[in-house]
Amino acid sequence: MDETALMALLDSLPVPMMVINRDLPQARERCVFFEQQQAAFKAVDYLIGQGHREIACITGPIATPTAQSRLAGYRQALQQHQIAFDDARVAYGDSSVAGVSRLSRPAGRRCRL
């Protein structure tokens, strides 16, 4: 659901509603989320610090703010360590059990590991 639709829904409800895993600047007091970009950056930075250089990123549909933030953090860490971004190492899926399962099986991987 896009931000405009979410705000309309929040405004139309007769009871308070919390939004999970989304940052709505107009309704921050109703949102529970964490900084996806910073978390992805820290995870990739840690892996690089451990000597890894070929790091894949599996994230949700790129149209979602969460996936965009995670990918930005991934790219930021690579750039900071002067590791070239390789689109072949990025796989986009959905957060359903089937979507995660498909991306986690070797035959279903769409990125070079």
Secondary structure by P-SEA (a helix, b strand, c coil): ccaaaaaaaaaaccbbbbbccccccccccccccccaaaaaaaaaaaaaaacccbbbbbbcccccaaaaaaaaaaaaaaaaacbbbbcccbbbbcccaaaaaaaaccccccccc
